Amino acid sequence: MPKFEDCLQRLEQIVDELEKGNVPLEQALKLFEEGLKLSSSCRKELEEAEGKVEILLRQNGKLQPEPYEPALERAQPVKK
């Protein structure tokens, strides 16, 4: 499995090629499919890393580990 950084770099190359718009349709579809696979791989790796991250909070004078919550989830307004 390619490293996260390698996947991300290849994704950026694919996006650049597709944005230029001078790629034949068949090649564009192949690039798009490759991009989807790379994106899925990156997302899986990020989710695994996220599960390992802990935030240390000071409670009652001591540090206590707490599960990591992504900033996006914390920032979303509460639906009433």
Summary of the structure (lengths in Angstrom):
residues: 80
radius of gyration: 19.0
end to end distance: 43.0
largest distance: 62.8
contacts: 155
relative contact order: 0.11
helix: 62%
strand: 15%
